């Protein structure tokens, strides 16, 4: 017999229980106590069951607070850089047989349309699969090295691909973008000042990973840690 179900009017007083009810109550209480594990902690909600729903169980520990997931890696969407390269629309190719890997340009960089190609190469910075990653990173550095005054007018078009790459929350992609931003700032006059209006779009991701430069151990990014770590790269930018 369950507690609280002696009759429709409530439980009998302990001194006026009918004969045989005391033993049944004692047996039911012992069996119920054995079914529930004794946990020395605060009470909490039991797990949800389709036939039972949520119920308060004083013998279950409280649920841990939920995580925000602010550093959870996002799915990296397919880039336009990959599509353009697969179609042969990019004036770049790999120079096979070179030591360390090199690329060759099909047109002179002095005649290249930076308004069209530089944002595409910046979008390719979030690629992690070769040869797309190698082509995007190497091509971006080549364009920044020889762009000169043509880079500054294109800065507003670079914010969206940089922001999308940072929002992936992938440490490898973020480190690549940060090092490219360092080169971008030094590639021409007034480029650093041109990035100031876009700090609101770029800095939140840096703030999430500003402390992720400790205890890398045998991580492949250990050379980056020896140079100051991910947080230091962000501050240098």
The 8 nearest C-alpha neighbors of each residue, nearest first, counted from 0:
[[1, 24, 23, 27, 2, 4, 5, 20],
 [2, 0, 4, 3, 27, 24, 5, 28],
 [1, 3, 4, 0, 24, 5, 10, 28],
 [2, 4, 10, 5, 9, 1, 6, 0],
 [3, 5, 6, 2, 1, 10, 9, 0],
 [6, 4, 10, 3, 9, 11, 7, 2],
 [7, 5, 8, 9, 4, 10, 11, 3],
 [6, 8, 9, 4, 5, 10, 3, 11],
 [9, 7, 6, 10, 5, 4, 11, 3],
 [10, 8, 6, 7, 3, 5, 4, 11],
 [11, 9, 5, 3, 6, 4, 12, 8],
 [10, 12, 16, 13, 15, 5, 9, 6],
 [13, 11, 15, 14, 16, 10, 9, 17],
 [12, 14, 15, 16, 11, 10, 21, 17],
 [13, 15, 12, 16, 11, 17, 21, 18],
 [16, 14, 12, 13, 11, 17, 18, 10],
 [15, 17, 11, 13, 14, 12, 20, 18],
 [18, 16, 20, 19, 15, 21, 11, 14],
 [17, 19, 20, 16, 21, 22, 15, 23],
 [20, 18, 21, 22, 17, 23, 16, 24],
 [19, 21, 23, 22, 18, 17, 24, 16],
 [22, 20, 24, 23, 19, 25, 16, 18],
 [21, 23, 25, 24, 20, 19, 26, 27],
 [24, 22, 20, 26, 25, 21, 27, 0],
 [25, 23, 27, 21, 22, 26, 0, 28],
 [24, 26, 22, 28, 23, 27, 21, 29],
 [25, 27, 23, 29, 24, 28, 22, 30],
 [28, 26, 24, 30, 29, 25, 31, 23],
 [27, 29, 25, 31, 26, 30, 24, 32],
 [28, 30, 32, 26, 31, 27, 25, 33],
 [31, 29, 33, 27, 32, 28, 26, 34],
 [30, 32, 28, 34, 33, 29, 27, 35],
 [33, 31, 29, 30, 34, 35, 28, 36],
 [32, 34, 30, 31, 35, 29, 36, 28],
 [33, 35, 31, 32, 30, 36, 29, 37],
 [34, 36, 32, 33, 37, 31, 58, 59],
 [37, 35, 38, 58, 34, 33, 32, 59],
 [36, 38, 58, 35, 39, 59, 32, 33],
 [39, 37, 58, 40, 36, 59, 60, 41],
 [38, 40, 37, 41, 58, 60, 59, 42],
 [41, 39, 38, 60, 42, 59, 58, 61],
 [40, 42, 60, 61, 43, 39, 57, 59],
 [43, 41, 57, 60, 59, 61, 58, 40],
 [42, 44, 61, 60, 59, 56, 57, 55],
 [45, 43, 55, 56, 54, 61, 46, 53],
 [44, 46, 54, 56, 55, 53, 43, 47],
 [47, 45, 48, 53, 44, 54, 52, 59],
 [46, 48, 53, 52, 45, 49, 51, 54],
 [49, 47, 52, 51, 50, 46, 53, 45],
 [48, 50, 51, 52, 47, 53, 46, 54],
 [51, 49, 48, 52, 47, 53, 54, 46],
 [50, 52, 48, 49, 53, 47, 54, 46],
 [53, 51, 48, 47, 49, 50, 54, 46],
 [52, 54, 47, 45, 46, 51, 44, 55],
 [55, 53, 45, 44, 56, 52, 51, 46],
 [56, 54, 44, 45, 43, 57, 53, 42],
 [55, 57, 58, 59, 45, 44, 43, 54],
 [58, 56, 42, 59, 43, 55, 41, 60],
 [57, 59, 56, 38, 37, 42, 36, 60],
 [60, 58, 43, 42, 57, 56, 61, 45],
 [61, 59, 43, 42, 41, 40, 62, 58],
 [62, 60, 43, 42, 41, 63, 59, 44],
 [61, 63, 64, 43, 60, 44, 65, 59],
 [62, 64, 65, 61, 60, 66, 43, 44],
 [63, 65, 62, 66, 61, 67, 43, 68],
 [66, 64, 63, 67, 62, 68, 69, 61],
 [67, 65, 68, 64, 69, 63, 70, 71],
 [66, 68, 69, 65, 70, 71, 64, 207],
 [67, 69, 71, 70, 66, 72, 65, 73],
 [68, 70, 67, 71, 207, 66, 168, 72],
 [71, 69, 68, 168, 72, 207, 208, 67],
 [72, 70, 68, 69, 73, 168, 169, 167],
 [73, 71, 168, 169, 167, 70, 74, 166],
 [74, 72, 167, 75, 168, 71, 166, 169],
 [73, 75, 76, 167, 72, 168, 169, 77],
 [74, 76, 73, 167, 77, 125, 126, 164],
 [77, 75, 74, 78, 125, 73, 126, 167],
 [76, 78, 75, 79, 81, 82, 126, 80],
 [79, 77, 80, 81, 76, 123, 122, 82],
 [78, 80, 82, 81, 83, 119, 77, 122],
 [79, 81, 123, 78, 83, 82, 119, 84],
 [80, 82, 84, 79, 83, 78, 85, 131],
 [83, 81, 79, 85, 80, 84, 86, 78],
 [84, 82, 88, 86, 80, 81, 85, 79],
 [85, 83, 87, 81, 86, 82, 89, 88],
 [84, 86, 82, 87, 83, 81, 88, 80],
 [87, 85, 83, 84, 88, 82, 89, 81],
 [86, 88, 84, 85, 89, 83, 90, 82],
 [87, 89, 83, 86, 84, 90, 85, 82],
 [88, 90, 91, 84, 87, 83, 116, 86],
 [91, 89, 105, 104, 106, 88, 92, 87],
 [90, 92, 104, 89, 103, 105, 102, 93],
 [93, 91, 103, 102, 94, 104, 90, 134],
 [92, 94, 102, 95, 103, 101, 91, 134],
 [93, 95, 102, 101, 103, 97, 92, 96],
 [96, 94, 97, 93, 100, 101, 102, 98],
 [95, 97, 98, 94, 100, 101, 99, 93],
 [98, 96, 100, 95, 101, 99, 94, 102],
 [97, 99, 100, 96, 101, 95, 94, 102],
 [98, 100, 97, 101, 96, 95, 94, 102],
 [101, 99, 97, 98, 102, 94, 95, 93],
 [102, 100, 94, 97, 93, 99, 103, 95],
 [103, 101, 93, 94, 92, 104, 91, 100],
 [102, 104, 92, 91, 94, 93, 105, 101],
 [105, 103, 91, 106, 90, 92, 102, 107],
 [104, 106, 90, 91, 103, 107, 92, 89],
 [107, 105, 104, 108, 90, 111, 110, 91],
 [106, 108, 109, 110, 111, 104, 105, 90],
 [109, 107, 111, 110, 106, 142, 145, 104],
 [108, 110, 107, 111, 145, 146, 106, 112],
 [111, 109, 108, 107, 112, 106, 113, 146],
 [110, 112, 108, 109, 113, 107, 106, 116],
 [111, 113, 114, 115, 116, 110, 117, 108],
 [114, 112, 117, 116, 115, 111, 149, 150],
 [115, 113, 112, 153, 116, 117, 118, 156],
 [114, 116, 113, 112, 117, 118, 119, 111],
 [115, 117, 119, 113, 118, 114, 112, 120],
 [116, 118, 113, 120, 119, 115, 121, 114],
 [119, 117, 121, 157, 120, 116, 122, 156],
 [120, 118, 122, 116, 117, 121, 80, 123],
 [119, 121, 123, 117, 135, 122, 118, 139],
 [122, 120, 118, 123, 124, 119, 160, 117],
 [121, 123, 160, 119, 120, 124, 118, 125],
 [122, 124, 120, 135, 80, 121, 125, 126],
 [125, 123, 121, 122, 126, 135, 136, 132],
 [126, 124, 123, 164, 172, 127, 122, 75],
 [125, 127, 132, 123, 124, 128, 131, 78],
 [128, 126, 132, 125, 129, 131, 172, 124],
 [129, 127, 132, 126, 131, 130, 133, 125],
 [130, 128, 131, 132, 133, 127, 134, 126],
 [129, 131, 133, 132, 134, 128, 93, 135],
 [132, 130, 129, 134, 133, 128, 135, 126],
 [133, 131, 126, 129, 135, 127, 134, 130],
 [132, 134, 130, 136, 131, 135, 129, 137],
 [133, 135, 131, 137, 132, 138, 136, 130],
 [136, 134, 123, 138, 132, 120, 133, 137],
 [137, 135, 139, 133, 138, 134, 124, 132],
 [138, 136, 140, 134, 139, 135, 133, 141],
 [137, 139, 141, 135, 140, 136, 134, 142],
 [140, 138, 142, 136, 141, 137, 120, 135],
 [139, 141, 143, 137, 138, 142, 144, 136],
 [142, 140, 138, 144, 139, 143, 137, 145],
 [141, 143, 139, 145, 144, 146, 140, 138],
 [142, 144, 146, 140, 141, 145, 186, 139],
 [145, 143, 141, 142, 146, 140, 186, 147],
 [146, 144, 142, 143, 147, 141, 108, 109],
 [145, 147, 143, 142, 149, 150, 144, 148],
 [148, 146, 149, 187, 145, 150, 186, 143],
 [147, 149, 150, 151, 187, 146, 188, 152],
 [148, 150, 147, 146, 151, 152, 113, 153],
 [151, 149, 153, 148, 146, 152, 147, 154],
 [150, 152, 153, 154, 190, 149, 148, 187],
 [153, 151, 154, 150, 149, 155, 114, 148],
 [152, 154, 150, 151, 156, 155, 114, 157],
 [153, 155, 157, 156, 151, 152, 150, 158],
 [156, 154, 157, 153, 158, 152, 194, 193],
 [157, 155, 154, 153, 158, 118, 159, 114],
 [158, 156, 154, 118, 155, 159, 160, 161],
 [157, 159, 161, 156, 155, 160, 162, 154],
 [158, 160, 162, 161, 157, 163, 156, 155],
 [161, 159, 122, 163, 162, 158, 157, 121],
 [162, 160, 164, 158, 159, 163, 165, 157],
 [161, 163, 165, 159, 164, 160, 158, 166],
 [164, 162, 166, 160, 161, 165, 159, 167],
 [163, 165, 161, 125, 162, 166, 167, 160],
 [166, 164, 162, 167, 163, 173, 168, 161],
 [167, 165, 163, 168, 164, 162, 204, 73],
 [166, 168, 73, 169, 165, 164, 72, 75],
 [169, 167, 72, 166, 165, 70, 170, 73],
 [168, 170, 167, 172, 72, 171, 173, 73],
 [171, 169, 173, 172, 174, 168, 229, 208],
 [172, 170, 174, 173, 169, 175, 127, 220],
 [173, 171, 175, 169, 174, 125, 170, 176],
 [172, 174, 170, 176, 175, 171, 165, 169],
 [175, 173, 177, 171, 176, 172, 170, 178],
 [174, 176, 172, 178, 173, 177, 179, 171],
 [177, 175, 179, 173, 174, 178, 180, 172],
 [178, 176, 180, 174, 179, 175, 173, 181],
 [177, 179, 181, 180, 175, 176, 174, 182],
 [178, 180, 176, 182, 181, 177, 183, 175],
 [181, 179, 183, 177, 182, 178, 176, 184],
 [180, 182, 178, 179, 236, 184, 183, 177],
 [181, 183, 179, 185, 180, 184, 186, 178],
 [182, 184, 180, 186, 181, 185, 179, 143],
 [183, 185, 191, 181, 190, 182, 186, 180],
 [186, 184, 182, 183, 187, 181, 188, 190],
 [185, 187, 183, 184, 143, 182, 144, 147],
 [188, 186, 147, 185, 190, 148, 189, 184],
 [187, 189, 190, 186, 185, 148, 191, 151],
 [190, 188, 192, 191, 193, 187, 151, 184],
 [191, 189, 193, 192, 184, 188, 151, 187],
 [192, 190, 184, 194, 193, 189, 195, 188],
 [191, 193, 189, 190, 194, 195, 196, 188],
 [192, 194, 190, 191, 195, 189, 196, 154],
 [193, 195, 191, 192, 197, 196, 190, 198],
 [194, 196, 197, 192, 198, 193, 191, 199],
 [197, 195, 194, 198, 193, 199, 192, 200],
 [198, 196, 199, 195, 194, 200, 201, 158],
 [199, 197, 201, 200, 195, 202, 196, 194],
 [198, 200, 197, 201, 202, 203, 196, 195],
 [201, 199, 198, 197, 202, 162, 203, 158],
 [202, 200, 198, 199, 203, 162, 204, 197],
 [201, 203, 205, 198, 204, 199, 200, 206],
 [204, 202, 206, 205, 201, 207, 200, 199],
 [203, 205, 207, 206, 202, 165, 201, 208],
 [206, 204, 202, 208, 203, 207, 209, 233],
 [205, 207, 203, 209, 204, 208, 202, 210],
 [208, 206, 204, 205, 209, 203, 70, 210],
 [209, 207, 211, 205, 210, 206, 230, 204],
 [208, 210, 230, 206, 211, 205, 207, 229],
 [209, 211, 208, 212, 230, 213, 207, 229],
 [212, 210, 208, 209, 213, 229, 230, 228],
 [211, 213, 228, 229, 210, 230, 224, 214],
 [212, 214, 215, 211, 210, 228, 224, 216],
 [215, 213, 216, 212, 211, 218, 217, 224],
 [214, 216, 218, 213, 217, 221, 212, 220],
 [217, 215, 214, 218, 221, 213, 219, 220],
 [218, 216, 215, 219, 221, 220, 214, 222],
 [217, 219, 215, 220, 216, 221, 214, 222],
 [220, 218, 221, 217, 222, 215, 223, 216],
 [221, 219, 223, 218, 222, 224, 215, 217],
 [220, 222, 224, 223, 219, 218, 225, 215],
 [223, 221, 225, 224, 220, 226, 219, 228],
 [222, 224, 226, 220, 221, 228, 225, 227],
 [228, 225, 223, 221, 227, 226, 222, 212],
 [226, 224, 222, 223, 227, 221, 228, 220],
 [227, 225, 223, 224, 228, 222, 231, 232],
 [226, 228, 231, 224, 225, 223, 229, 232],
 [224, 229, 227, 212, 223, 231, 230, 226],
 [230, 228, 232, 231, 212, 233, 211, 174],
 [229, 231, 209, 233, 232, 228, 210, 212],
 [230, 232, 234, 227, 233, 228, 229, 235],
 [233, 231, 229, 235, 230, 234, 236, 177],
 [232, 234, 230, 236, 231, 235, 205, 229],
 [235, 233, 231, 236, 232, 230, 209, 205],
 [236, 234, 232, 233, 231, 181, 230, 177],
 [235, 233, 234, 181, 232, 180, 177, 184]]
